[in-house]
Amino acid sequence: MASLKSSDQTSRTSQPNTEINSSNLPNSYFLNSNENSSNILVTQPLLGIKNYHSWSRAMILALTAKKKIGFINGKITELDPESPLYEDWLSCNTMVISWMINSMHIDVSSSIMYCQTAREMWLELQKRFSQGSGPKIYNLQKEISNISQNQMTVTEYFTRFKKLWD
């Protein structure tokens, strides 16, 4: 009787599961019913080099919370169009691109609107806005060396210092 059970279990588990539906999609390809392309994940729009670092950090946090960070960090790569999961990948990739575009000033978004993948868009923004510049670094160092508490509370002073330092 024990041997009958083990052979029965083996035959059930040895059959491959070829059916793909929403219940067995990878978490990264799952879109909740309340997620749509008009959602704005980051309330402070990307203006350019002025706020790129804070915007990118906020976007990373939002995409991580939605389990979509792999679309921009390269861990989830484009699938072959023949793959049974391609449409799910494409849908999620398009959603991430929409979320990014909705969180940018129109001057920024119009210049990168035609990137094919979220990863490509992320890298283009990074290349364009994360460049450190000598004069900017010099000015920040100068501001840090001249900062004084004056009438600020300790919390305000620390926050200002930390913002400059970061």
N, C-alpha and C positions, 0 to 999 in steps of 0.2 A: 504494500500500500504506500509506503514511503517512497519507493522508487517510482511509482505511478505519479505521485505528486510532483517530484522533481522533474520528470520528463515532460509533464504537462506545463510546468512553469517555463522550462527551457523553450518549448515550442512557442509559447506566447511572447517571450522576450526576444526571440531570435528574428522575428519578423520586423523589418524596418518600417518606421513610421514615415510614410511619404506625404501624408496629408499635412498641409500647412494652413493654419488658421490663426485668428487673433489670440487664441488661448495658448499657443505654443511659439509665438514670435519671440525673438530675443527682446529683452527689456528695452534695448536701444531703439528698436523699430516700433515700439508701441506708442501710439498717440492717444491721449485721453480725450474724451468727447468734448471737454471744455477747452482744449488747446486748438487755437485756430491761427491763421496767418495774420490776423490783425492784432494779435496780442503784442503788447509792448513790455518786454522783460526788464528793461533798464530805463528808469524814469528820466535820468539826465542824458539827453542825446549826445552822441559823439559829434564834437565840433571840429576836431582835428587834433593837431599836436598839443593844443592847450589842455585837453582833458582825456587824451587817449589812454593813459595808464589807469586812471580811476575807472573809466568806462570799460576797459578790457577786463579789469578785475571784477567789476559788477556783472559783466556778461558771463565770465567764467563761472562765477557763483550761481547765476541763474540757470545756465545750461547744465551745470553739475547737478543741481537740484532736480532738473527735469530728465536726468539721465541721457543727455544728448551731447555731453562734452566731447565724446569720441569723434563727433563730426568735425570739430575744429582742431583737435590736437593730433589727428592723424591715426588714432587707434581704430576708427571705423572707416575703412576705405571703400571706394566706389566698387560696387559689385558688377559682375558681367551682366549685360542686358538679358542674357539667357537664363540667369539664375532665377529660381522661383521666388526669391526674396527681393529681386531688383526693384519692383514697384514699391515695396515697403521702404526700402532704402531711399529711393527717389523721393517719396512722399516726405520722409523725415528730413532729408537733406534740404528739400525745398522749404519746409517749415522753418528750419534753423536759419536759412538764408533770409526768409521773410522777417523773422524775429530780429535778426541783426539789422536789416534795412530799416525796420520800424523804429529802431533805437538810434538812428543817425540823423543828423541834420541833412536836409535835402542836397546841399552842396557836396557833402561827402558821399552820400548814397548814390547820387547820379553818376559819380565817376567810377564806381565799382559794381554797378547794377548787373553787369553781364557776366560776372564770374559764374562758372558752371557748378562749383561745389562750395559748400560752406568752408571747407578747409582752404581752398584757393582764395576765397574772400578774406578769411582771417589772416592768411599770410600776406596778402596784398596790403591790408590795413596795417599790419605789423611793420612791414617794410617801409611803408609810407610815413607812419607817425611815431614809431618807437625809437627813431634815430636820436641818439644823444648829441647835443651840439655843444661845442666848446664854450661859446659865449653864454649859453643858458646855464651850463654847469658853473661857470665862473660867477654869474649873478646869484645863483642859489647859494653858493658857498659864501659869498659876500653878505647876503641876507641873513644866513645862519649865524655868521660871526657878529653881526650887528644887532641881532634880536635881543630885546630886553623886556622884562616883565611889565615895567611901568604900572599902569592902572589895571592890567589884566589879572584875572584870578589865576591861580595855579593851573587849573584845568584848561582855561583858555590859552594860557602861555604854552603849556605842554602840547596842546592840540596844534597850535600854530607851528611850534618847533617841529613836531612830528610830521606835519604835512610838508614842510620844507625839506626835511631830511629824506622822507620817502620819495 
